[in-house]
Amino acid sequence: MWYWIKLLFLIFAGAVLLWLAYEVITFPSISSLRTENPTTSSLIEYRLSEARADGKEPKKLMIWTPIDQISPNLQRAVLAGEDARFFQHNGFDWDAIQKAWDEAVKEGEKEAREEGDYDPNDWIPPMPSFKRGASTVTQQLAKNLFLSEDRNFLRKGREAVYTYFLERELTKKRILEIYLNVIEWGDGVYGAEAASRTYFKKSASDLTRDEAAFLAAMIPSPLNIFNPAKNRKRVVRRQRVILRGMNSIKLDYTDK
């Protein structure tokens, strides 16, 4: 009996050590991002492979642009829409995470009531979906740069680790600079400069407040829900909200 318990423990311990070794070996060189500009990301490579699998021509328009050449209007608009507390948190916005949990509980309770399956004396709230409201710019960057599209607890764990090291190794200004240059802004469109040229035929340095808010409104789902070609009214509604939020965003890169 004890022999088998010991054997199972050794097998489990060996598996854990192998997994840890794999994680260490494959861990990305985050410190290199201080000076090296990424030319691709996990999300971009996923989109390219997705296009090839569908028999389509892979598209990638990405024009690296230093953050000082990206309109402050866009910088403020993106933070207003994605991470208003960017300069105050260390990569994780716990207030937003709690809000996402509360919203998930309310949504789950509503669905349970509608399905006639709600008992207040025996109610176990659902696991929170941790939608974009709880995902900071740093978390989004970690996911886009390094992680697959799979949704599981292991990926969330990796995302948390990468987020921690991004915040430790890079300044806030650098994190936002990389984010603005790699995020998806449409089919084959990546980064602020490519987005600005695609939608407004101008450089990202020349974006007006309205244009910046329009681009920022697309970020959560540029291919579907907030794709202006499919749902322009939704984009415009979100644009109006972002325009109001931009007034409270101060770009504070001092000592960050």
C-alpha positions in Angstrom: 0.0 0.0 0.0 2.6 2.5 1.1 4.8 1.5 -1.8 2.1 2.5 -4.3 1.4 5.8 -2.5 5.1 6.6 -2.5 5.4 5.7 -6.2 2.4 7.9 -7.2 3.8 10.7 -5.2 7.2 10.4 -7.0 5.4 10.3 -10.3 3.4 13.4 -9.5 6.5 15.2 -8.1 8.4 14.3 -11.3 5.6 15.6 -13.5 5.5 18.9 -11.6 9.3 19.3 -11.9 9.2 18.6 -15.6 6.4 21.2 -16.0 8.4 23.8 -14.0 11.5 23.1 -16.1 9.5 23.5 -19.3 8.1 26.8 -18.0 11.5 28.1 -17.1 13.1 27.1 -20.4 10.2 28.6 -22.5 9.9 31.7 -20.4 10.1 34.8 -22.7 12.9 37.3 -22.3 10.8 40.2 -21.0 13.8 42.3 -20.1 14.8 42.4 -23.7 11.6 44.4 -24.5 13.2 47.4 -22.8 15.1 48.1 -26.0 13.8 45.6 -28.6 10.6 46.3 -30.5 8.5 43.1 -31.1 7.8 42.4 -34.7 5.0 40.0 -34.1 2.9 38.5 -31.2 1.2 35.2 -30.3 -2.1 36.8 -31.4 -0.7 37.9 -34.8 0.8 34.5 -35.4 -2.6 32.9 -34.5 -4.4 35.1 -37.0 -1.9 34.3 -39.7 -2.2 30.6 -39.2 -6.0 30.9 -39.0 -6.1 32.6 -42.4 -3.8 29.9 -43.9 -6.0 27.2 -42.5 -9.1 28.8 -44.1 -7.3 29.0 -47.4 -7.0 32.8 -47.2 -4.1 35.1 -47.9 -2.5 36.0 -44.5 -2.6 39.8 -43.9 -0.4 41.8 -41.6 -0.1 45.6 -41.6 2.1 46.7 -38.7 4.2 49.9 -38.6 6.2 50.4 -35.5 5.8 53.9 -34.2 7.5 55.4 -31.0 4.9 56.5 -28.5 6.1 60.1 -28.8 4.9 60.0 -32.4 1.4 58.6 -31.4 -1.1 61.3 -30.6 -1.7 61.9 -26.9 -5.4 61.8 -27.9 -5.1 58.2 -28.7 -3.0 57.4 -25.6 -5.7 58.9 -23.4 -8.6 57.4 -25.4 -7.1 53.9 -25.1 -6.6 54.2 -21.4 -10.1 55.7 -20.9 -11.6 52.7 -22.7 -9.3 49.9 -21.4 -7.5 50.8 -18.2 -8.3 54.2 -16.6 -6.2 53.3 -13.5 -3.2 52.3 -15.6 -0.8 54.6 -13.7 -2.1 53.6 -10.3 -2.0 49.8 -10.3 0.9 47.3 -10.5 -0.6 45.3 -13.4 -3.7 44.1 -11.6 -6.7 46.3 -11.0 -8.3 44.6 -8.0 -11.2 46.9 -7.9 -12.0 46.1 -11.5 -11.6 42.4 -10.8 -14.1 42.6 -7.9 -16.5 44.5 -10.1 -16.2 41.9 -12.8 -16.9 39.2 -10.1 -20.0 41.1 -8.8 -21.3 41.5 -12.4 -20.7 37.8 -13.1 -22.7 36.9 -10.0 -25.6 39.2 -11.0 -25.6 37.8 -14.5 -25.5 34.2 -13.2 -28.3 34.9 -10.8 -30.4 36.5 -13.5 -29.9 33.5 -15.8 -30.8 31.1 -13.0 -34.0 33.0 -12.3 -34.9 33.0 -16.0 -34.3 29.3 -16.1 -36.2 28.7 -12.9 -33.2 27.2 -11.2 -32.5 29.8 -8.5 -32.6 28.9 -4.8 -31.3 31.6 -2.5 -30.6 29.0 0.2 -28.5 26.9 -2.1 -26.9 29.5 -4.5 -23.3 29.0 -5.7 -22.3 31.9 -7.8 -20.6 31.2 -11.1 -16.9 31.7 -11.7 -16.3 35.2 -12.9 -15.7 35.5 -16.6 -13.0 38.3 -16.0 -14.1 40.1 -19.1 -12.3 43.2 -20.4 -13.4 45.3 -17.4 -11.1 43.4 -15.2 -8.2 43.1 -17.7 -5.6 45.8 -17.5 -3.5 47.0 -20.4 -0.5 45.1 -19.0 -2.6 41.9 -18.8 -3.8 42.3 -22.3 -0.3 42.9 -23.5 0.9 39.7 -21.7 -1.9 37.7 -23.4 -1.4 39.2 -26.9 2.4 38.9 -26.9 3.0 35.5 -25.3 -0.2 33.4 -24.9 -2.4 31.2 -27.0 -6.1 31.7 -27.6 -6.9 28.8 -25.3 -9.0 29.7 -22.2 -8.1 27.8 -19.1 -6.6 28.3 -15.6 -3.1 27.5 -16.7 -3.2 30.3 -19.3 -4.6 32.7 -16.6 -1.7 31.7 -14.4 0.9 32.3 -17.1 -0.8 35.7 -17.8 -0.5 36.7 -14.2 3.2 35.8 -14.1 4.0 37.6 -17.4 2.0 40.6 -16.2 4.1 40.7 -13.0 7.4 40.7 -14.9 6.2 43.2 -17.5 5.4 45.6 -14.7 8.7 44.8 -13.0 11.0 45.1 -16.0 9.4 47.8 -18.1 8.2 51.4 -17.4 4.6 52.3 -17.8 5.5 54.3 -20.9 7.2 51.4 -22.5 4.3 49.0 -21.7 1.8 51.4 -23.3 4.1 51.9 -26.3 4.4 48.2 -27.0 0.6 47.7 -26.4 -0.3 50.5 -28.9 2.0 48.9 -31.5 0.9 45.3 -31.4 -2.9 45.2 -30.5 -5.3 44.1 -33.2 -7.4 46.9 -34.9 -9.0 45.0 -37.7 -8.5 42.2 -40.1 -4.7 42.1 -40.5 -4.4 45.6 -38.9 -2.0 45.8 -35.9 -0.9 48.8 -34.0 -1.9 52.5 -33.9 -0.1 53.6 -37.1 -1.6 50.9 -39.2 -5.1 51.6 -37.7 -4.8 55.3 -38.2 -3.8 54.9 -41.9 -6.5 52.2 -42.5 -9.4 54.1 -41.0 -8.5 57.8 -41.3 -5.8 57.9 -44.0 -3.4 59.8 -41.7 -0.6 59.2 -39.3 -1.3 58.3 -35.7 0.4 61.5 -34.7 -2.4 63.5 -36.2 -5.4 61.9 -34.7 -8.1 64.2 -33.3 -10.0 63.4 -30.1 -13.0 62.0 -32.0 -10.8 59.9 -34.2 -8.8 58.6 -31.3 -11.9 57.7 -29.3 -13.4 55.9 -32.4 -10.3 53.7 -32.7 -10.2 53.1 -28.9 -13.9 52.1 -29.1 -13.0 49.2 -31.4 -10.3 47.5 -29.2 -12.5 45.0 -27.3 -13.7 43.3 -30.5 -12.4 44.9 -33.8 -13.3 41.9 -35.9 -16.9 41.5 -34.7 -18.8 43.4 -32.0 -17.0 46.7 -32.5 -16.2 46.3 -36.1 -17.3 49.6 -37.7 -18.2 47.9 -41.0 -20.6 45.5 -39.1 -21.7 47.5 -36.1 -20.9 51.2 -36.6 -23.6 52.3 -34.2 -22.1 50.3 -31.4 -18.7 51.8 -32.1 -20.1 55.3 -32.0 -21.9 54.7 -28.8 -18.8 53.5 -27.1 -16.8 56.3 -28.7 -19.1 58.8 -26.9 -18.4 57.2 -23.6 -14.7 57.2 -24.2 -14.7 60.9 -25.1 -16.2 61.7 -21.7 -13.7 59.5 -20.0 -10.7 61.0 -21.7 -11.0 64.2 -19.7 -10.0 62.4 -16.5 -6.9 60.7 -18.0 -3.6 62.3 -17.2 -0.5 60.9 -19.0 1.9 60.6 -16.1 5.1 58.9 -17.2 7.3 60.5 -14.5 9.4 57.8 -12.8 7.3 55.1 -14.3 
